[in-house]
Amino acid sequence: MRGNVSVTDNISSVTVTNAKNNVEVELIWTPAVPRVGDTPILKLSLSTKTQTKLSYI
């Protein structure tokens, strides 16, 4: 297995919960305030009380 590991404290996130459907959506991105020419990295996590958390990068 090969890959890259990046470490930063320049991140931001928001979490939205939909109680009716019992779903929580979390979006995390870096850089926290993207500027022209930056390549943002996004991570989307979905979770429910009955299912394991799913993450997509």
mmCIF entry with sequence, helices, sheets and N, C-alpha, C, O atoms, coordinates in Angstrom:
data_MODEL
# 
_entry.id   MODEL 
# 
_entity.id                         1 
_entity.type                       polymer 
_entity.pdbx_number_of_molecules   1 
# 
_entity_poly.entity_id                      1 
_entity_poly.type                           'polypeptide(L)' 
_entity_poly.nstd_linkage                   no 
_entity_poly.nstd_monomer                   no 
_entity_poly.pdbx_seq_one_letter_code       MRGNVSVTDNISSVTVTNAKNNVEVELIWTPAVPRVGDTPILKLSLSTKTQTKLSYI 
_entity_poly.pdbx_seq_one_letter_code_can   MRGNVSVTDNISSVTVTNAKNNVEVELIWTPAVPRVGDTPILKLSLSTKTQTKLSYI 
_entity_poly.pdbx_strand_id                 A 
# 
loop_
_entity_poly_seq.entity_id 
_entity_poly_seq.num 
_entity_poly_seq.mon_id 
_entity_poly_seq.hetero 
1 1  MET n 
1 2  ARG n 
1 3  GLY n 
1 4  ASN n 
1 5  VAL n 
1 6  SER n 
1 7  VAL n 
1 8  THR n 
1 9  ASP n 
1 10 ASN n 
1 11 ILE n 
1 12 SER n 
1 13 SER n 
1 14 VAL n 
1 15 THR n 
1 16 VAL n 
1 17 THR n 
1 18 ASN n 
1 19 ALA n 
1 20 LYS n 
1 21 ASN n 
1 22 ASN n 
1 23 VAL n 
1 24 GLU n 
1 25 VAL n 
1 26 GLU n 
1 27 LEU n 
1 28 ILE n 
1 29 TRP n 
1 30 THR n 
1 31 PRO n 
1 32 ALA n 
1 33 VAL n 
1 34 PRO n 
1 35 ARG n 
1 36 VAL n 
1 37 GLY n 
1 38 ASP n 
1 39 THR n 
1 40 PRO n 
1 41 ILE n 
1 42 LEU n 
1 43 LYS n 
1 44 LEU n 
1 45 SER n 
1 46 LEU n 
1 47 SER n 
1 48 THR n 
1 49 LYS n 
1 50 THR n 
1 51 GLN n 
1 52 THR n 
1 53 LYS n 
1 54 LEU n 
1 55 SER n 
1 56 TYR n 
1 57 ILE n 
# 
_struct_asym.id          A 
_struct_asym.entity_id   1 
# 
_struct_sheet.id               AA1 
_struct_sheet.type             ? 
_struct_sheet.number_strands   4 
_struct_sheet.details          ? 
# 
loop_
_struct_sheet_order.sheet_id 
_struct_sheet_order.range_id_1 
_struct_sheet_order.range_id_2 
_struct_sheet_order.offset 
_struct_sheet_order.sense 
AA1 1 2 ? anti-parallel 
AA1 2 3 ? anti-parallel 
AA1 3 4 ? anti-parallel 
# 
loop_
_struct_sheet_range.sheet_id 
_struct_sheet_range.id 
_struct_sheet_range.beg_label_comp_id 
_struct_sheet_range.beg_label_asym_id 
_struct_sheet_range.beg_label_seq_id 
_struct_sheet_range.pdbx_beg_PDB_ins_code 
_struct_sheet_range.end_label_comp_id 
_struct_sheet_range.end_label_asym_id 
_struct_sheet_range.end_label_seq_id 
_struct_sheet_range.pdbx_end_PDB_ins_code 
_struct_sheet_range.beg_auth_comp_id 
_struct_sheet_range.beg_auth_asym_id 
_struct_sheet_range.beg_auth_seq_id 
_struct_sheet_range.end_auth_comp_id 
_struct_sheet_range.end_auth_asym_id 
_struct_sheet_range.end_auth_seq_id 
AA1 1 SER A 12 ? ASN A 18 ? SER A 12 ASN A 18 
AA1 2 VAL A 23 ? THR A 30 ? VAL A 23 THR A 30 
AA1 3 ILE A 41 ? THR A 48 ? ILE A 41 THR A 48 
AA1 4 LEU A 54 ? TYR A 56 ? LEU A 54 TYR A 56 
# 
loop_
_atom_site.group_PDB 
_atom_site.id 
_atom_site.type_symbol 
_atom_site.label_atom_id 
_atom_site.label_alt_id 
_atom_site.label_comp_id 
_atom_site.label_asym_id 
_atom_site.label_entity_id 
_atom_site.label_seq_id 
_atom_site.pdbx_PDB_ins_code 
_atom_site.Cartn_x 
_atom_site.Cartn_y 
_atom_site.Cartn_z 
_atom_site.occupancy 
_atom_site.B_iso_or_equiv 
_atom_site.pdbx_formal_charge 
_atom_site.auth_seq_id 
_atom_site.auth_comp_id 
_atom_site.auth_asym_id 
_atom_site.auth_atom_id 
_atom_site.pdbx_PDB_model_num 
ATOM 1   N N  . MET A 1 1  ? 0.845   -1.156 0.000  1.00 0.00 ? 1  MET A N  1 
ATOM 2   C CA . MET A 1 1  ? 0.000   0.000  0.000  1.00 0.00 ? 1  MET A CA 1 
ATOM 3   C C  . MET A 1 1  ? 0.902   1.233  0.000  1.00 0.00 ? 1  MET A C  1 
ATOM 4   O O  . MET A 1 1  ? 1.902   1.282  0.716  1.00 0.00 ? 1  MET A O  1 
ATOM 5   N N  . ARG A 1 2  ? 0.534   2.232  -0.816 1.00 0.00 ? 2  ARG A N  1 
ATOM 6   C CA . ARG A 1 2  ? 1.308   3.465  -0.897 1.00 0.00 ? 2  ARG A CA 1 
ATOM 7   C C  . ARG A 1 2  ? 0.351   4.639  -0.781 1.00 0.00 ? 2  ARG A C  1 
ATOM 8   O O  . ARG A 1 2  ? -0.831  4.521  -1.104 1.00 0.00 ? 2  ARG A O  1 
ATOM 9   N N  . GLY A 1 3  ? 0.865   5.774  -0.317 1.00 0.00 ? 3  GLY A N  1 
ATOM 10  C CA . GLY A 1 3  ? 0.034   6.962  -0.232 1.00 0.00 ? 3  GLY A CA 1 
ATOM 11  C C  . GLY A 1 3  ? 0.795   8.113  0.380  1.00 0.00 ? 3  GLY A C  1 
ATOM 12  O O  . GLY A 1 3  ? 1.982   7.997  0.687  1.00 0.00 ? 3  GLY A O  1 
ATOM 13  N N  . ASN A 1 4  ? 0.112   9.212  0.552  1.00 0.00 ? 4  ASN A N  1 
ATOM 14  C CA . ASN A 1 4  ? 0.681   10.405 1.150  1.00 0.00 ? 4  ASN A CA 1 
ATOM 15  C C  . ASN A 1 4  ? -0.049  10.724 2.440  1.00 0.00 ? 4  ASN A C  1 
ATOM 16  O O  . ASN A 1 4  ? -1.259  10.525 2.550  1.00 0.00 ? 4  ASN A O  1 
ATOM 17  N N  . VAL A 1 5  ? 0.689   11.216 3.406  1.00 0.00 ? 5  VAL A N  1 
ATOM 18  C CA . VAL A 1 5  ? 0.103   11.651 4.662  1.00 0.00 ? 5  VAL A CA 1 
ATOM 19  C C  . VAL A 1 5  ? 0.408   13.131 4.822  1.00 0.00 ? 5  VAL A C  1 
ATOM 20  O O  . VAL A 1 5  ? 1.566   13.543 4.760  1.00 0.00 ? 5  VAL A O  1 
ATOM 21  N N  . SER A 1 6  ? -0.634  13.929 5.029  1.00 0.00 ? 6  SER A N  1 
ATOM 22  C CA . SER A 1 6  ? -0.479  15.359 5.243  1.00 0.00 ? 6  SER A CA 1 
ATOM 23  C C  . SER A 1 6  ? -0.981  15.702 6.632  1.00 0.00 ? 6  SER A C  1 
ATOM 24  O O  . SER A 1 6  ? -2.019  15.202 7.066  1.00 0.00 ? 6  SER A O  1 
ATOM 25  N N  . VAL A 1 7  ? -0.245  16.554 7.326  1.00 0.00 ? 7  VAL A N  1 
ATOM 26  C CA . VAL A 1 7  ? -0.633  16.994 8.664  1.00 0.00 ? 7  VAL A CA 1 
ATOM 27  C C  . VAL A 1 7  ? -0.757  18.506 8.629  1.00 0.00 ? 7  VAL A C  1 
ATOM 28  O O  . VAL A 1 7  ? 0.160   19.198 8.186  1.00 0.00 ? 7  VAL A O  1 
ATOM 29  N N  . THR A 1 8  ? -1.904  19.028 9.101  1.00 0.00 ? 8  THR A N  1 
ATOM 30  C CA . THR A 1 8  ? -2.128  20.471 9.091  1.00 0.00 ? 8  THR A CA 1 
ATOM 31  C C  . THR A 1 8  ? -3.094  20.863 10.202 1.00 0.00 ? 8  THR A C  1 
ATOM 32  O O  . THR A 1 8  ? -3.908  20.056 10.651 1.00 0.00 ? 8  THR A O  1 
ATOM 33  N N  . ASP A 1 9  ? -2.992  22.102 10.632 1.00 0.00 ? 9  ASP A N  1 
ATOM 34  C CA . ASP A 1 9  ? -3.979  22.629 11.564 1.00 0.00 ? 9  ASP A CA 1 
ATOM 35  C C  . ASP A 1 9  ? -4.853  23.671 10.866 1.00 0.00 ? 9  ASP A C  1 
ATOM 36  O O  . ASP A 1 9  ? -5.626  24.378 11.512 1.00 0.00 ? 9  ASP A O  1 
ATOM 37  N N  . ASN A 1 10 ? -4.722  23.758 9.540  1.00 0.00 ? 10 ASN A N  1 
ATOM 38  C CA . ASN A 1 10 ? -5.472  24.706 8.730  1.00 0.00 ? 10 ASN A CA 1 
ATOM 39  C C  . ASN A 1 10 ? -6.715  24.018 8.169  1.00 0.00 ? 10 ASN A C  1 
ATOM 40  O O  . ASN A 1 10 ? -6.852  23.862 6.955  1.00 0.00 ? 10 ASN A O  1 
ATOM 41  N N  . ILE A 1 11 ? -7.630  23.604 9.070  1.00 0.00 ? 11 ILE A N  1 
ATOM 42  C CA . ILE A 1 11 ? -8.830  22.894 8.647  1.00 0.00 ? 11 ILE A CA 1 
ATOM 43  C C  . ILE A 1 11 ? -10.069 23.577 9.215  1.00 0.00 ? 11 ILE A C  1 
ATOM 44  O O  . ILE A 1 11 ? -9.992  24.359 10.162 1.00 0.00 ? 11 ILE A O  1 
ATOM 45  N N  . SER A 1 12 ? -11.190 23.264 8.621  1.00 0.00 ? 12 SER A N  1 
ATOM 46  C CA . SER A 1 12 ? -12.478 23.749 9.111  1.00 0.00 ? 12 SER A CA 1 
ATOM 47  C C  . SER A 1 12 ? -13.497 22.635 8.896  1.00 0.00 ? 12 SER A C  1 
ATOM 48  O O  . SER A 1 12 ? -13.303 21.758 8.053  1.00 0.00 ? 12 SER A O  1 
ATOM 49  N N  . SER A 1 13 ? -14.579 22.676 9.661  1.00 0.00 ? 13 SER A N  1 
ATOM 50  C CA . SER A 1 13 ? -15.594 21.628 9.510  1.00 0.00 ? 13 SER A CA 1 
ATOM 51  C C  . SER A 1 13 ? -16.968 22.150 9.901  1.00 0.00 ? 13 SER A C  1 
ATOM 52  O O  . SER A 1 13 ? -17.107 23.158 10.594 1.00 0.00 ? 13 SER A O  1 
ATOM 53  N N  . VAL A 1 14 ? -17.966 21.436 9.434  1.00 0.00 ? 14 VAL A N  1 
ATOM 54  C CA . VAL A 1 14 ? -19.354 21.714 9.790  1.00 0.00 ? 14 VAL A CA 1 
ATOM 55  C C  . VAL A 1 14 ? -20.086 20.368 9.864  1.00 0.00 ? 14 VAL A C  1 
ATOM 56  O O  . VAL A 1 14 ? -19.843 19.474 9.052  1.00 0.00 ? 14 VAL A O  1 
ATOM 57  N N  . THR A 1 15 ? -20.975 20.238 10.838 1.00 0.00 ? 15 THR A N  1 
ATOM 58  C CA . THR A 1 15 ? -21.771 19.021 10.992 1.00 0.00 ? 15 THR A CA 1 
ATOM 59  C C  . THR A 1 15 ? -23.250 19.395 10.996 1.00 0.00 ? 15 THR A C  1 
ATOM 60  O O  . THR A 1 15 ? -23.665 20.318 11.697 1.00 0.00 ? 15 THR A O  1 
ATOM 61  N N  . VAL A 1 16 ? -24.035 18.672 10.210 1.00 0.00 ? 16 VAL A N  1 
ATOM 62  C CA . VAL A 1 16 ? -25.474 18.900 10.124 1.00 0.00 ? 16 VAL A CA 1 
ATOM 63  C C  . VAL A 1 16 ? -26.174 17.594 10.479 1.00 0.00 ? 16 VAL A C  1 
ATOM 64  O O  . VAL A 1 16 ? -25.818 16.531 9.971  1.00 0.00 ? 16 VAL A O  1 
ATOM 65  N N  . THR A 1 17 ? -27.170 17.682 11.355 1.00 0.00 ? 17 THR A N  1 
ATOM 66  C CA . THR A 1 17 ? -27.926 16.500 11.763 1.00 0.00 ? 17 THR A CA 1 
ATOM 67  C C  . THR A 1 17 ? -29.369 16.631 11.302 1.00 0.00 ? 17 THR A C  1 
ATOM 68  O O  . THR A 1 17 ? -30.001 17.671 11.481 1.00 0.00 ? 17 THR A O  1 
ATOM 69  N N  . ASN A 1 18 ? -29.878 15.563 10.706 1.00 0.00 ? 18 ASN A N  1 
ATOM 70  C CA . ASN A 1 18 ? -31.272 15.501 10.294 1.00 0.00 ? 18 ASN A CA 1 
ATOM 71  C C  . ASN A 1 18 ? -31.947 14.478 11.193 1.00 0.00 ? 18 ASN A C  1 
ATOM 72  O O  . ASN A 1 18 ? -31.850 13.273 10.963 1.00 0.00 ? 18 ASN A O  1 
ATOM 73  N N  . ALA A 1 19 ? -32.634 14.970 12.223 1.00 0.00 ? 19 ALA A N  1 
ATOM 74  C CA . ALA A 1 19 ? -33.252 14.079 13.208 1.00 0.00 ? 19 ALA A CA 1 
ATOM 75  C C  . ALA A 1 19 ? -34.362 13.225 12.596 1.00 0.00 ? 19 ALA A C  1 
ATOM 76  O O  . ALA A 1 19 ? -34.552 12.079 13.002 1.00 0.00 ? 19 ALA A O  1 
ATOM 77  N N  . LYS A 1 20 ? -35.093 13.767 11.627 1.00 0.00 ? 20 LYS A N  1 
ATOM 78  C CA . LYS A 1 20 ? -36.190 13.026 11.014 1.00 0.00 ? 20 LYS A CA 1 
ATOM 79  C C  . LYS A 1 20 ? -35.688 11.747 10.342 1.00 0.00 ? 20 LYS A C  1 
ATOM 80  O O  . LYS A 1 20 ? -36.319 10.696 10.458 1.00 0.00 ? 20 LYS A O  1 
ATOM 81  N N  . ASN A 1 21 ? -34.557 11.834 9.640  1.00 0.00 ? 21 ASN A N  1 
ATOM 82  C CA . ASN A 1 21 ? -33.998 10.676 8.947  1.00 0.00 ? 21 ASN A CA 1 
ATOM 83  C C  . ASN A 1 21 ? -32.884 10.000 9.730  1.00 0.00 ? 21 ASN A C  1 
ATOM 84  O O  . ASN A 1 21 ? -32.314 9.011  9.267  1.00 0.00 ? 21 ASN A O  1 
ATOM 85  N N  . ASN A 1 22 ? -32.567 10.521 10.910 1.00 0.00 ? 22 ASN A N  1 
ATOM 86  C CA . ASN A 1 22 ? -31.551 9.938  11.776 1.00 0.00 ? 22 ASN A CA 1 
ATOM 87  C C  . ASN A 1 22 ? -30.190 9.841  11.070 1.00 0.00 ? 22 ASN A C  1 
ATOM 88  O O  . ASN A 1 22 ? -29.521 8.808  11.122 1.00 0.00 ? 22 ASN A O  1 
ATOM 89  N N  . VAL A 1 23 ? -29.796 10.947 10.406 1.00 0.00 ? 23 VAL A N  1 
ATOM 90  C CA . VAL A 1 23 ? -28.549 10.985 9.657  1.00 0.00 ? 23 VAL A CA 1 
ATOM 91  C C  . VAL A 1 23 ? -27.737 12.193 10.095 1.00 0.00 ? 23 VAL A C  1 
ATOM 92  O O  . VAL A 1 23 ? -28.279 13.276 10.310 1.00 0.00 ? 23 VAL A O  1 
ATOM 93  N N  . GLU A 1 24 ? -26.422 11.993 10.225 1.00 0.00 ? 24 GLU A N  1 
ATOM 94  C CA . GLU A 1 24 ? -25.512 13.085 10.538 1.00 0.00 ? 24 GLU A CA 1 
ATOM 95  C C  . GLU A 1 24 ? -24.497 13.189 9.398  1.00 0.00 ? 24 GLU A C  1 
ATOM 96  O O  . GLU A 1 24 ? -23.896 12.191 8.999  1.00 0.00 ? 24 GLU A O  1 
ATOM 97  N N  . VAL A 1 25 ? -24.313 14.397 8.882  1.00 0.00 ? 25 VAL A N  1 
ATOM 98  C CA . VAL A 1 25 ? -23.372 14.645 7.788  1.00 0.00 ? 25 VAL A CA 1 
ATOM 99  C C  . VAL A 1 25 ? -22.300 15.611 8.288  1.00 0.00 ? 25 VAL A C  1 
ATOM 100 O O  . VAL A 1 25 ? -22.613 16.689 8.794  1.00 0.00 ? 25 VAL A O  1 
ATOM 101 N N  . GLU A 1 26 ? -21.040 15.219 8.143  1.00 0.00 ? 26 GLU A N  1 
ATOM 102 C CA . GLU A 1 26 ? -19.927 16.068 8.554  1.00 0.00 ? 26 GLU A CA 1 
ATOM 103 C C  . GLU A 1 26 ? -19.053 16.341 7.329  1.00 0.00 ? 26 GLU A C  1 
ATOM 104 O O  . GLU A 1 26 ? -18.665 15.416 6.616  1.00 0.00 ? 26 GLU A O  1 
ATOM 105 N N  . LEU A 1 27 ? -18.746 17.624 7.092  1.00 0.00 ? 27 LEU A N  1 
ATOM 106 C CA . LEU A 1 27 ? -17.870 18.026 6.001  1.00 0.00 ? 27 LEU A CA 1 
ATOM 107 C C  . LEU A 1 27 ? -16.651 18.713 6.604  1.00 0.00 ? 27 LEU A C  1 
ATOM 108 O O  . LEU A 1 27 ? -16.779 19.669 7.368  1.00 0.00 ? 27 LEU A O  1 
ATOM 109 N N  . ILE A 1 28 ? -15.466 18.214 6.251  1.00 0.00 ? 28 ILE A N  1 
ATOM 110 C CA . ILE A 1 28 ? -14.198 18.768 6.722  1.00 0.00 ? 28 ILE A CA 1 
ATOM 111 C C  . ILE A 1 28 ? -13.399 19.179 5.491  1.00 0.00 ? 28 ILE A C  1 
ATOM 112 O O  . ILE A 1 28 ? -13.351 18.442 4.507  1.00 0.00 ? 28 ILE A O  1 
ATOM 113 N N  . TRP A 1 29 ? -12.772 20.355 5.543  1.00 0.00 ? 29 TRP A N  1 
ATOM 114 C CA . TRP A 1 29 ? -11.977 20.795 4.396  1.00 0.00 ? 29 TRP A CA 1 
ATOM 115 C C  . TRP A 1 29 ? -10.716 21.521 4.834  1.00 0.00 ? 29 TRP A C  1 
ATOM 116 O O  . TRP A 1 29 ? -10.645 22.099 5.918  1.00 0.00 ? 29 TRP A O  1 
ATOM 117 N N  . THR A 1 30 ? -9.737  21.470 3.963  1.00 0.00 ? 30 THR A N  1 
ATOM 118 C CA . THR A 1 30 ? -8.491  22.200 4.143  1.00 0.00 ? 30 THR A CA 1 
ATOM 119 C C  . THR A 1 30 ? -8.055  22.716 2.786  1.00 0.00 ? 30 THR A C  1 
ATOM 120 O O  . THR A 1 30 ? -8.204  21.987 1.806  1.00 0.00 ? 30 THR A O  1 
ATOM 121 N N  . PRO A 1 31 ? -7.540  23.893 2.666  1.00 0.00 ? 31 PRO A N  1 
ATOM 122 C CA . PRO A 1 31 ? -7.322  24.886 3.701  1.00 0.00 ? 31 PRO A CA 1 
ATOM 123 C C  . PRO A 1 31 ? -8.649  25.452 4.213  1.00 0.00 ? 31 PRO A C  1 
ATOM 124 O O  . PRO A 1 31 ? -9.663  25.416 3.516  1.00 0.00 ? 31 PRO A O  1 
ATOM 125 N N  . ALA A 1 32 ? -8.625  25.973 5.438  1.00 0.00 ? 32 ALA A N  1 
ATOM 126 C CA . ALA A 1 32 ? -9.838  26.480 6.079  1.00 0.00 ? 32 ALA A CA 1 
ATOM 127 C C  . ALA A 1 32 ? -10.477 27.593 5.255  1.00 0.00 ? 32 ALA A C  1 
ATOM 128 O O  . ALA A 1 32 ? -11.700 27.653 5.131  1.00 0.00 ? 32 ALA A O  1 
ATOM 129 N N  . VAL A 1 33 ? -9.656  28.468 4.694  1.00 0.00 ? 33 VAL A N  1 
ATOM 130 C CA . VAL A 1 33 ? -10.134 29.544 3.814  1.00 0.00 ? 33 VAL A CA 1 
ATOM 131 C C  . VAL A 1 33 ? -9.374  29.419 2.492  1.00 0.00 ? 33 VAL A C  1 
ATOM 132 O O  . VAL A 1 33 ? -8.286  29.979 2.352  1.00 0.00 ? 33 VAL A O  1 
ATOM 133 N N  . PRO A 1 34 ? -9.936  28.690 1.520  1.00 0.00 ? 34 PRO A N  1 
ATOM 134 C CA . PRO A 1 34 ? -9.235  28.492 0.251  1.00 0.00 ? 34 PRO A CA 1 
ATOM 135 C C  . PRO A 1 34 ? -9.033  29.813 -0.496 1.00 0.00 ? 34 PRO A C  1 
ATOM 136 O O  . PRO A 1 34 ? -9.888  30.698 -0.469 1.00 0.00 ? 34 PRO A O  1 
ATOM 137 N N  . ARG A 1 35 ? -7.891  29.923 -1.158 1.00 0.00 ? 35 ARG A N  1 
ATOM 138 C CA . ARG A 1 35 ? -7.574  31.091 -1.975 1.00 0.00 ? 35 ARG A CA 1 
ATOM 139 C C  . ARG A 1 35 ? -7.385  30.624 -3.409 1.00 0.00 ? 35 ARG A C  1 
ATOM 140 O O  . ARG A 1 35 ? -7.256  29.429 -3.674 1.00 0.00 ? 35 ARG A O  1 
ATOM 141 N N  . VAL A 1 36 ? -7.369  31.574 -4.323 1.00 0.00 ? 36 VAL A N  1 
ATOM 142 C CA . VAL A 1 36 ? -7.170  31.253 -5.737 1.00 0.00 ? 36 VAL A CA 1 
ATOM 143 C C  . VAL A 1 36 ? -5.846  30.499 -5.882 1.00 0.00 ? 36 VAL A C  1 
ATOM 144 O O  . VAL A 1 36 ? -4.813  30.942 -5.380 1.00 0.00 ? 36 VAL A O  1 
ATOM 145 N N  . GLY A 1 37 ? -5.888  29.368 -6.565 1.00 0.00 ? 37 GLY A N  1 
ATOM 146 C CA . GLY A 1 37 ? -4.701  28.556 -6.780 1.00 0.00 ? 37 GLY A CA 1 
ATOM 147 C C  . GLY A 1 37 ? -4.538  27.428 -5.774 1.00 0.00 ? 37 GLY A C  1 
ATOM 148 O O  . GLY A 1 37 ? -3.761  26.505 -6.016 1.00 0.00 ? 37 GLY A O  1 
ATOM 149 N N  . ASP A 1 38 ? -5.261  27.476 -4.633 1.00 0.00 ? 38 ASP A N  1 
ATOM 150 C CA . ASP A 1 38 ? -5.200  26.390 -3.647 1.00 0.00 ? 38 ASP A CA 1 
ATOM 151 C C  . ASP A 1 38 ? -5.964  25.179 -4.169 1.00 0.00 ? 38 ASP A C  1 
ATOM 152 O O  . ASP A 1 38 ? -6.947  25.326 -4.896 1.00 0.00 ? 38 ASP A O  1 
ATOM 153 N N  . THR A 1 39 ? -5.521  24.001 -3.804 1.00 0.00 ? 39 THR A N  1 
ATOM 154 C CA . THR A 1 39 ? -6.237  22.775 -4.112 1.00 0.00 ? 39 THR A CA 1 
ATOM 155 C C  . THR A 1 39 ? -6.872  22.281 -2.818 1.00 0.00 ? 39 THR A C  1 
ATOM 156 O O  . THR A 1 39 ? -6.179  21.724 -1.967 1.00 0.00 ? 39 THR A O  1 
ATOM 157 N N  . PRO A 1 40 ? -8.184  22.476 -2.658 1.00 0.00 ? 40 PRO A N  1 
ATOM 158 C CA . PRO A 1 40 ? -8.826  22.050 -1.412 1.00 0.00 ? 40 PRO A CA 1 
ATOM 159 C C  . PRO A 1 40 ? -8.968  20.536 -1.335 1.00 0.00 ? 40 PRO A C  1 
ATOM 160 O O  . PRO A 1 40 ? -9.110  19.860 -2.353 1.00 0.00 ? 40 PRO A O  1 
ATOM 161 N N  . ILE A 1 41 ? -8.927  20.023 -0.130 1.00 0.00 ? 41 ILE A N  1 
ATOM 162 C CA . ILE A 1 41 ? -9.160  18.609 0.135  1.00 0.00 ? 41 ILE A CA 1 
ATOM 163 C C  . ILE A 1 41 ? -10.412 18.536 0.992  1.00 0.00 ? 41 ILE A C  1 
ATOM 164 O O  . ILE A 1 41 ? -10.496 19.192 2.030  1.00 0.00 ? 41 ILE A O  1 
ATOM 165 N N  . LEU A 1 42 ? -11.380 17.744 0.566  1.00 0.00 ? 42 LEU A N  1 
ATOM 166 C CA . LEU A 1 42 ? -12.650 17.612 1.266  1.00 0.00 ? 42 LEU A CA 1 
ATOM 167 C C  . LEU A 1 42 ? -12.812 16.196 1.794  1.00 0.00 ? 42 LEU A C  1 
ATOM 168 O O  . LEU A 1 42 ? -12.418 15.230 1.140  1.00 0.00 ? 42 LEU A O  1 
ATOM 169 N N  . LYS A 1 43 ? -13.396 16.081 2.981  1.00 0.00 ? 43 LYS A N  1 
ATOM 170 C CA . LYS A 1 43 ? -13.749 14.777 3.539  1.00 0.00 ? 43 LYS A CA 1 
ATOM 171 C C  . LYS A 1 43 ? -15.207 14.854 3.976  1.00 0.00 ? 43 LYS A C  1 
ATOM 172 O O  . LYS A 1 43 ? -15.588 15.745 4.735  1.00 0.00 ? 43 LYS A O  1 
ATOM 173 N N  . LEU A 1 44 ? -16.010 13.926 3.497  1.00 0.00 ? 44 LEU A N  1 
ATOM 174 C CA . LEU A 1 44 ? -17.426 13.862 3.813  1.00 0.00 ? 44 LEU A CA 1 
ATOM 175 C C  . LEU A 1 44 ? -17.677 12.588 4.608  1.00 0.00 ? 44 LEU A C  1 
ATOM 176 O O  . LEU A 1 44 ? -17.306 11.495 4.180  1.00 0.00 ? 44 LEU A O  1 
ATOM 177 N N  . SER A 1 45 ? -18.312 12.737 5.771  1.00 0.00 ? 45 SER A N  1 
ATOM 178 C CA . SER A 1 45 ? -18.633 11.573 6.606  1.00 0.00 ? 45 SER A CA 1 
ATOM 179 C C  . SER A 1 45 ? -20.137 11.517 6.826  1.00 0.00 ? 45 SER A C  1 
ATOM 180 O O  . SER A 1 45 ? -20.766 12.521 7.159  1.00 0.00 ? 45 SER A O  1 
ATOM 181 N N  . LEU A 1 46 ? -20.702 10.339 6.637  1.00 0.00 ? 46 LEU A N  1 
ATOM 182 C CA . LEU A 1 46 ? -22.121 10.098 6.879  1.00 0.00 ? 46 LEU A CA 1 
ATOM 183 C C  . LEU A 1 46 ? -22.248 9.069  7.988  1.00 0.00 ? 46 LEU A C  1 
ATOM 184 O O  . LEU A 1 46 ? -21.517 8.079  8.005  1.00 0.00 ? 46 LEU A O  1 
ATOM 185 N N  . SER A 1 47 ? -23.172 9.298  8.914  1.00 0.00 ? 47 SER A N  1 
ATOM 186 C CA . SER A 1 47 ? -23.365 8.298  9.957  1.00 0.00 ? 47 SER A CA 1 
ATOM 187 C C  . SER A 1 47 ? -24.819 8.273  10.405 1.00 0.00 ? 47 SER A C  1 
ATOM 188 O O  . SER A 1 47 ? -25.529 9.276  10.340 1.00 0.00 ? 47 SER A O  1 
ATOM 189 N N  . THR A 1 48 ? -25.240 7.103  10.859 1.00 0.00 ? 48 THR A N  1 
ATOM 190 C CA . THR A 1 48 ? -26.566 6.912  11.440 1.00 0.00 ? 48 THR A CA 1 
ATOM 191 C C  . THR A 1 48 ? -26.376 6.130  12.729 1.00 0.00 ? 48 THR A C  1 
ATOM 192 O O  . THR A 1 48 ? -25.295 5.603  12.993 1.00 0.00 ? 48 THR A O  1 
ATOM 193 N N  . LYS A 1 49 ? -27.419 6.059  13.520 1.00 0.00 ? 49 LYS A N  1 
ATOM 194 C CA . LYS A 1 49 ? -27.321 5.312  14.772 1.00 0.00 ? 49 LYS A CA 1 
ATOM 195 C C  . LYS A 1 49 ? -27.277 3.805  14.533 1.00 0.00 ? 49 LYS A C  1 
ATOM 196 O O  . LYS A 1 49 ? -26.818 3.055  15.394 1.00 0.00 ? 49 LYS A O  1 
ATOM 197 N N  . THR A 1 50 ? -27.750 3.357  13.370 1.00 0.00 ? 50 THR A N  1 
ATOM 198 C CA . THR A 1 50 ? -27.805 1.923  13.097 1.00 0.00 ? 50 THR A CA 1 
ATOM 199 C C  . THR A 1 50 ? -26.696 1.446  12.174 1.00 0.00 ? 50 THR A C  1 
ATOM 200 O O  . THR A 1 50 ? -26.574 0.245  11.933 1.00 0.00 ? 50 THR A O  1 
ATOM 201 N N  . GLN A 1 51 ? -25.867 2.377  11.641 1.00 0.00 ? 51 GLN A N  1 
ATOM 202 C CA . GLN A 1 51 ? -24.853 1.983  10.677 1.00 0.00 ? 51 GLN A CA 1 
ATOM 203 C C  . GLN A 1 51 ? -23.514 2.614  11.028 1.00 0.00 ? 51 GLN A C  1 
ATOM 204 O O  . GLN A 1 51 ? -23.461 3.698  11.610 1.00 0.00 ? 51 GLN A O  1 
ATOM 205 N N  . THR A 1 52 ? -22.456 1.944  10.678 1.00 0.00 ? 52 THR A N  1 
ATOM 206 C CA . THR A 1 52 ? -21.105 2.446  10.885 1.00 0.00 ? 52 THR A CA 1 
ATOM 207 C C  . THR A 1 52 ? -20.883 3.713  10.080 1.00 0.00 ? 52 THR A C  1 
ATOM 208 O O  . THR A 1 52 ? -21.475 3.893  9.016  1.00 0.00 ? 52 THR A O  1 
ATOM 209 N N  . LYS A 1 53 ? -20.034 4.583  10.585 1.00 0.00 ? 53 LYS A N  1 
ATOM 210 C CA . LYS A 1 53 ? -19.712 5.825  9.906  1.00 0.00 ? 53 LYS A CA 1 
ATOM 211 C C  . LYS A 1 53 ? -18.999 5.547  8.588  1.00 0.00 ? 53 LYS A C  1 
ATOM 212 O O  . LYS A 1 53 ? -18.068 4.744  8.542  1.00 0.00 ? 53 LYS A O  1 
ATOM 213 N N  . LEU A 1 54 ? -19.433 6.209  7.517  1.00 0.00 ? 54 LEU A N  1 
ATOM 214 C CA . LEU A 1 54 ? -18.832 6.089  6.196  1.00 0.00 ? 54 LEU A CA 1 
ATOM 215 C C  . LEU A 1 54 ? -18.115 7.394  5.878  1.00 0.00 ? 54 LEU A C  1 
ATOM 216 O O  . LEU A 1 54 ? -18.683 8.469  6.073  1.00 0.00 ? 54 LEU A O  1 
ATOM 217 N N  . SER A 1 55 ? -16.888 7.321  5.397  1.00 0.00 ? 55 SER A N  1 
ATOM 218 C CA . SER A 1 55 ? -16.124 8.525  5.065  1.00 0.00 ? 55 SER A CA 1 
ATOM 219 C C  . SER A 1 55 ? -15.657 8.465  3.623  1.00 0.00 ? 55 SER A C  1 
ATOM 220 O O  . SER A 1 55 ? -15.277 7.405  3.126  1.00 0.00 ? 55 SER A O  1 
ATOM 221 N N  . TYR A 1 56 ? -15.687 9.602  2.960  1.00 0.00 ? 56 TYR A N  1 
ATOM 222 C CA . TYR A 1 56 ? -15.239 9.740  1.572  1.00 0.00 ? 56 TYR A CA 1 
ATOM 223 C C  . TYR A 1 56 ? -14.296 10.922 1.474  1.00 0.00 ? 56 TYR A C  1 
ATOM 224 O O  . TYR A 1 56 ? -14.584 11.996 2.003  1.00 0.00 ? 56 TYR A O  1 
ATOM 225 N N  . ILE A 1 57 ? -13.169 10.731 0.800  1.00 0.00 ? 57 ILE A N  1 
ATOM 226 C CA . ILE A 1 57 ? -12.210 11.817 0.609  1.00 0.00 ? 57 ILE A CA 1 
ATOM 227 C C  . ILE A 1 57 ? -12.130 12.096 -0.878 1.00 0.00 ? 57 ILE A C  1 
ATOM 228 O O  . ILE A 1 57 ? -11.383 12.977 -1.301 1.00 0.00 ? 57 ILE A O  1 
# 
